[in-house]
Amino acid sequence: MTILDQLAEIERDITASVSAAPAEADLEAIRIAELGKKGRISLLMRELGTMPPEERLRAGPVLNGLKDRVATAISARRQALEVETMNRRLENEREDLTLAHRQEFQGALHPVMQVFEEIAAIFADMGFSVAEGPDIEDDFHNFTALNFPVGHPAREMHDTFFLRPAADGSRKVLRTHTSPVQIRTMMSAPPPIRIIAPGRVYRKDWDATHTPMFHQVEGLVIDKTAHMGHLKQCLTDFCARFFEVERAETRLRPHFFPFTEPSAEMDVRCDRSGGEIRVGVGSDWLEILGCGMVHPNVLRQCGLDPEEVQGFAFGMGVDRLAMLKYGMPDLRPYFEADVDWIRHYGFRPWLIPTVTGGLS
């Protein structure tokens, strides 16, 4: 038998062994046995030097071709085995999220975070973006730029958390609203502006309906044509979507805020009978939020010309909206480490609210 006949038989043997290798370890053993320093093909390569020139010219290319084909076959089989291993692993580790609730599941999304997500989903559908700012603010962004006059009660110690005075006598505050985010946005971005500003705010209150730290979402629209009609329709649509009713009837009552003129509080029609609040029906009215047209002084403080642009703003308490929608009677448990409470009122963290797919 010539060496060429040997090579053909060797190739058939190796190809069969490679194809039948059940694991990467077996494939590596074949590679060493055939292509290693003492492997069968490596030993045949050494014999080329002892062959006559004519036979070497014929056997050399064939032997090199065999070596390349064996290496290619081993590499292809290794890739196939890696895919098979990965598929088995994925199959064994698969989690069926449609299965019933498992007892070992402990995590839950806090109702406040759920309502934040619901509000963001609704206003995102209206074209609003989300803006954020620091919890610790200076006097200008928290008061002066928002048209709070000197001597206003909000500037006093009994209403606001002040930090220790700096060397120059100035004092930082824990922000009393997310309105400073509106100021920072107007000072850094040209109109048109359409944002919501969610976040934590701080005031000195503590009872069933007030806490020293609570959550707020404020909204701001600045352009050349925005007016009170746009404001009311925007918030009426929000109420209908948030409370998941076909339509909501709202009304605006005159009010006063330093940073808006005219200012109003918005009520939504509801039914309070039966120990629950139902929005969209009944003859009662429920206060939901405060709103108004941005005061010209605020626009000027932000470098905008009130003769050229105007806009509206609104603000709502997220904690109270969560109480109204999900029937929680007291704000204080929001901030207590009560596992039973969060298990009862909490939400599955992967259930992302959408306007089209459903909020709650």
C-alpha positions as CSV (number, residue, x, y, z in Angstrom):
1,M,0.0,0.0,0.0
2,T,1.4,3.4,-1.0
3,I,1.5,6.4,1.3
4,L,-1.2,8.0,-0.8
5,D,-3.5,5.0,-0.1
6,Q,-2.6,5.2,3.6
7,L,-3.6,8.9,3.6
8,A,-7.0,8.3,2.1
9,E,-7.7,5.6,4.7
10,I,-6.4,7.8,7.5
11,E,-8.6,10.7,6.4
12,R,-11.7,8.4,6.4
13,D,-10.9,7.2,9.9
14,I,-10.2,10.6,11.3
15,T,-13.4,12.1,9.7
16,A,-15.5,9.4,11.2
17,S,-14.0,9.9,14.6
18,V,-14.4,13.7,14.5
19,S,-18.0,13.4,13.5
20,A,-18.8,11.0,16.3
21,A,-16.9,12.9,19.0
22,P,-19.6,13.3,21.8
23,A,-17.8,16.1,23.7
24,E,-15.1,18.7,23.4
25,A,-12.8,16.6,25.6
26,D,-13.0,13.7,23.1
27,L,-12.4,16.1,20.2
28,E,-9.3,17.4,21.9
29,A,-8.0,13.9,22.4
30,I,-8.5,13.2,18.6
31,R,-6.6,16.5,17.8
32,I,-3.6,15.5,19.9
33,A,-3.6,11.9,18.5
34,E,-3.6,13.1,14.9
35,L,-2.0,16.6,14.8
36,G,0.0,16.7,18.1
37,K,3.8,16.5,18.1
38,K,3.6,12.7,18.3
39,G,0.4,12.4,16.3
40,R,-0.2,10.2,13.4
41,I,-0.2,12.9,10.7
42,S,2.8,14.7,12.3
43,L,4.8,11.5,12.2
44,L,4.0,11.0,8.5
45,M,5.1,14.6,7.8
46,R,8.5,13.7,9.3
47,E,8.8,10.8,6.8
48,L,8.7,13.1,3.9
49,G,12.4,13.8,4.2
50,T,13.2,10.1,3.8
51,M,11.2,9.7,0.5
52,P,12.6,9.8,-3.0
53,P,12.2,13.3,-4.6
54,E,9.5,12.1,-7.1
55,E,7.4,10.5,-4.3
56,R,7.9,13.5,-2.0
57,L,6.6,15.8,-4.7
58,R,3.4,13.8,-4.9
59,A,2.9,13.0,-1.2
60,G,3.8,16.5,0.2
61,P,0.8,18.4,-1.1
62,V,-1.5,15.6,-0.3
63,L,-0.3,15.3,3.3
64,N,-0.5,19.1,3.8
65,G,-4.0,19.1,2.4
66,L,-5.0,16.3,4.8
67,K,-3.6,18.2,7.7
68,D,-5.6,21.3,6.8
69,R,-8.8,19.4,6.3
70,V,-8.5,17.5,9.6
71,A,-7.9,20.8,11.4
72,T,-10.9,22.4,9.7
73,A,-13.1,19.4,10.5
74,I,-12.0,19.5,14.2
75,S,-12.7,23.3,14.4
76,A,-16.2,22.9,12.8
77,R,-17.1,20.0,15.2
78,R,-15.9,22.1,18.1
79,Q,-18.2,25.0,17.2
80,A,-21.1,22.6,16.8
81,L,-20.4,21.1,20.2
82,E,-20.3,24.6,21.8
83,V,-23.6,25.4,20.3
84,E,-25.1,22.1,21.5
85,T,-23.7,22.8,25.0
86,M,-25.1,26.3,25.1
87,N,-28.6,25.1,23.9
88,R,-28.7,22.5,26.6
89,R,-27.7,25.1,29.2
90,L,-30.4,27.6,28.0
91,E,-33.0,24.8,28.0
92,N,-32.1,23.8,31.6
93,E,-32.0,27.4,32.8
94,R,-35.2,28.6,31.1
95,E,-37.7,30.4,33.3
96,D,-41.4,30.5,32.3
97,L,-42.6,33.9,33.3
98,T,-46.2,32.9,32.7
99,L,-46.1,30.4,35.5
100,A,-48.1,31.1,38.6
101,H,-46.6,33.1,41.4
102,R,-43.9,31.1,43.2
103,Q,-43.8,31.2,47.0
104,E,-40.1,32.1,47.1
105,F,-40.7,35.4,45.2
106,Q,-40.2,38.3,47.6
107,G,-39.5,41.4,45.6
108,A,-42.2,43.9,44.8
109,L,-42.2,47.4,43.2
110,H,-43.3,50.1,45.7
111,P,-46.7,51.7,44.8
112,V,-45.0,55.2,44.6
113,M,-42.6,53.9,41.9
114,Q,-45.4,52.2,40.1
115,V,-47.4,55.5,40.0
116,F,-44.2,57.3,38.8
117,E,-44.0,54.9,35.9
118,E,-47.7,55.3,35.1
119,I,-47.5,59.1,35.1
120,A,-44.3,59.0,33.0
121,A,-45.9,56.6,30.5
122,I,-49.0,58.9,30.1
123,F,-47.0,62.1,29.6
124,A,-44.5,60.4,27.3
125,D,-47.4,59.5,25.1
126,M,-48.2,63.3,25.0
127,G,-44.6,64.2,23.9
128,F,-43.2,65.1,27.3
129,S,-39.6,64.2,28.3
130,V,-38.3,63.6,31.8
131,A,-36.0,66.2,33.5
132,E,-34.2,65.8,36.9
133,G,-32.4,68.0,39.3
134,P,-30.6,68.0,42.7
135,D,-32.5,67.4,46.0
136,I,-30.4,70.1,47.7
137,E,-31.0,73.5,46.2
138,D,-29.9,77.1,46.6
139,D,-32.2,80.0,47.4
140,F,-32.3,81.3,43.8
141,H,-33.6,78.1,42.2
142,N,-35.9,77.1,45.0
143,F,-37.4,80.6,45.8
144,T,-36.2,83.7,44.0
145,A,-36.5,82.5,40.5
146,L,-40.0,81.2,41.3
147,N,-41.2,84.7,42.4
148,F,-41.3,84.0,46.1
149,P,-41.0,87.4,47.8
150,V,-38.8,88.0,50.8
151,G,-40.8,87.1,54.0
152,H,-42.9,84.4,52.3
153,P,-43.8,81.7,54.8
154,A,-42.1,79.0,52.7
155,R,-38.8,80.8,53.4
156,E,-39.2,80.3,57.1
157,M,-37.7,77.6,59.3
158,H,-41.2,76.2,60.3
159,D,-41.9,75.2,56.7
160,T,-38.6,74.4,55.1
161,F,-35.5,72.2,55.9
162,F,-32.5,74.5,55.8
163,L,-28.9,73.4,55.9
164,R,-26.2,75.0,58.0
165,P,-25.3,78.5,56.7
166,A,-22.2,78.9,54.6
167,A,-19.4,81.3,55.4
168,D,-21.1,84.1,53.4
169,G,-24.4,83.5,55.3
170,S,-26.2,81.8,52.4
171,R,-28.2,78.6,53.2
172,K,-28.9,75.6,51.0
173,V,-32.3,73.9,51.4
174,L,-33.9,70.5,50.8
175,R,-36.0,71.5,47.8
176,T,-39.7,72.1,48.7
177,H,-40.9,71.2,45.2
178,T,-39.5,70.0,41.9
179,S,-40.0,73.5,40.4
180,P,-36.3,74.2,40.4
181,V,-36.0,71.6,37.7
182,Q,-38.2,73.8,35.6
183,I,-36.0,76.8,36.3
184,R,-32.8,74.9,35.4
185,T,-34.5,73.6,32.2
186,M,-35.6,77.0,31.0
187,M,-32.2,78.5,31.7
188,S,-30.3,75.7,29.8
189,A,-32.6,74.9,26.8
190,P,-34.4,77.2,24.4
191,P,-38.2,76.9,23.8
192,P,-40.2,74.9,22.9
193,I,-40.0,73.0,26.2
194,R,-42.2,70.1,27.2
195,I,-41.0,68.3,30.3
196,I,-42.1,66.5,33.5
197,A,-40.0,66.7,36.6
198,P,-40.5,63.8,39.0
199,G,-38.6,63.5,42.3
200,R,-38.5,63.7,46.1
201,V,-39.4,66.9,47.9
202,Y,-39.2,67.9,51.6
203,R,-41.5,69.9,53.9
204,K,-42.0,69.9,57.7
205,D,-45.3,67.9,57.9
206,W,-46.1,64.6,59.5
207,D,-49.6,63.1,59.7
208,A,-51.9,60.7,57.9
209,T,-51.9,62.8,54.7
210,H,-48.5,64.6,55.0
211,T,-44.9,63.4,55.4
212,P,-41.6,65.3,55.7
213,M,-40.4,63.7,52.5
214,F,-42.8,62.9,49.7
215,H,-42.9,62.6,45.9
216,Q,-44.0,65.0,43.3
217,V,-44.3,65.3,39.5
218,E,-44.4,68.7,38.0
219,G,-44.9,69.6,34.3
220,L,-43.8,72.5,32.2
221,V,-44.7,73.6,28.6
222,I,-43.1,76.7,27.1
223,D,-43.8,77.9,23.6
224,K,-45.4,80.8,21.7
225,T,-49.0,79.6,21.8
226,A,-49.7,77.6,24.9
227,H,-52.8,78.8,26.9
228,M,-55.1,77.7,29.7
229,G,-57.3,75.7,27.3
230,H,-54.3,73.5,26.4
231,L,-53.5,73.2,30.1
232,K,-57.0,72.0,31.1
233,Q,-57.3,69.5,28.2
234,C,-53.8,68.1,28.9
235,L,-54.6,67.5,32.5
236,T,-58.2,66.2,31.8
237,D,-56.7,63.6,29.4
238,F,-54.2,62.7,32.1
239,C,-56.8,62.1,34.7
240,A,-58.9,59.9,32.4
241,R,-55.8,57.8,31.5
242,F,-54.4,57.6,35.0
243,F,-57.6,56.5,36.7
244,E,-58.3,54.3,33.7
245,V,-61.8,55.6,32.9
246,E,-63.4,56.4,29.6
247,R,-63.7,60.1,30.3
248,A,-63.0,62.4,33.2
249,E,-64.8,65.7,33.9
250,T,-62.6,68.4,35.5
251,R,-62.9,71.9,36.7
252,L,-60.5,74.7,37.5
253,R,-60.9,76.8,40.7
254,P,-59.0,80.1,41.1
255,H,-56.0,79.8,43.4
256,F,-52.7,81.5,44.2
257,F,-49.2,80.3,43.5
258,P,-46.2,82.8,43.4
259,F,-44.9,81.2,40.2
260,T,-48.1,81.1,38.0
261,E,-50.6,83.8,37.0
262,P,-53.4,83.0,36.6
263,S,-53.3,80.0,39.0
264,A,-55.8,77.3,39.7
265,E,-56.4,74.0,41.4
266,M,-58.0,71.2,39.4
267,D,-60.8,69.0,40.7
268,V,-62.1,65.9,39.1
269,R,-65.7,64.6,39.3
270,C,-66.0,61.5,41.4
271,D,-68.3,59.4,43.5
272,R,-67.4,58.9,47.2
273,S,-70.2,56.6,48.2
274,G,-69.6,53.0,49.3
275,G,-66.4,53.7,51.1
276,E,-64.4,54.2,47.9
277,I,-63.6,56.9,45.4
278,R,-64.6,56.3,41.8
279,V,-63.5,58.9,39.2
280,G,-65.6,59.8,36.2
281,V,-69.0,59.3,37.8
282,G,-71.0,60.8,40.7
283,S,-71.6,64.4,41.8
284,D,-68.6,65.0,44.2
285,W,-65.4,66.8,43.3
286,L,-61.9,65.8,44.3
287,E,-58.8,68.1,44.3
288,I,-56.1,66.5,42.2
289,L,-53.4,69.1,41.5
290,G,-52.3,72.8,41.2
291,C,-51.5,74.5,37.9
292,G,-51.5,77.8,36.0
293,M,-49.8,79.9,33.4
294,V,-46.1,80.5,34.1
295,H,-45.7,84.0,35.7
296,P,-43.9,86.6,33.5
297,N,-41.5,87.2,36.4
298,V,-40.4,83.6,36.3
299,L,-39.8,83.8,32.6
300,R,-37.7,86.9,33.0
301,Q,-35.6,85.3,35.7
302,C,-34.8,82.5,33.3
303,G,-33.8,84.9,30.5
304,L,-37.0,84.5,28.5
305,D,-39.1,87.3,27.1
306,P,-42.7,87.0,28.2
307,E,-43.7,89.1,25.2
308,E,-42.3,86.3,22.9
309,V,-43.1,83.0,24.8
310,Q,-45.6,81.8,27.4
311,G,-46.5,78.5,28.9
312,F,-48.2,76.5,31.6
313,A,-47.0,74.4,34.6
314,F,-48.7,71.9,36.9
315,G,-47.7,69.9,40.0
316,M,-49.2,66.8,41.6
317,G,-48.4,64.7,44.7
318,V,-47.5,61.2,43.6
319,D,-48.2,59.7,47.1
320,R,-51.7,61.0,47.2
321,L,-52.5,59.9,43.7
322,A,-51.3,56.4,44.7
323,M,-53.6,56.6,47.8
324,L,-56.6,57.6,45.6
325,K,-56.0,55.0,42.9
326,Y,-55.1,52.0,45.0
327,G,-57.0,52.7,48.2
328,M,-54.3,53.2,50.7
329,P,-55.7,55.1,53.7
330,D,-52.4,56.4,55.3
331,L,-49.2,57.9,53.9
332,R,-47.0,57.0,56.8
333,P,-46.6,53.2,55.9
334,Y,-45.1,54.3,52.6
335,F,-41.8,54.9,54.6
336,E,-42.0,52.0,57.0
337,A,-40.1,48.7,56.6
338,D,-43.3,46.6,56.6
339,V,-42.9,43.5,54.4
340,D,-46.6,42.6,54.7
341,W,-47.6,46.1,53.5
342,I,-45.4,46.1,50.4
343,R,-46.4,42.5,49.7
344,H,-50.1,43.6,49.8
345,Y,-49.8,46.9,47.8
346,G,-46.6,46.2,45.8
347,F,-46.4,45.5,42.0
348,R,-44.5,43.0,39.9
349,P,-41.4,44.8,38.9
350,W,-41.4,43.5,35.3
351,L,-45.0,44.7,34.6
352,I,-44.0,47.9,32.8
353,P,-47.1,50.2,32.4
354,T,-48.0,51.5,28.9
355,V,-50.9,53.6,27.8
356,T,-51.9,51.1,25.1
357,G,-51.2,47.9,27.1
358,G,-52.6,49.1,30.4
359,L,-51.2,51.0,33.4
360,S,-52.0,49.0,36.5
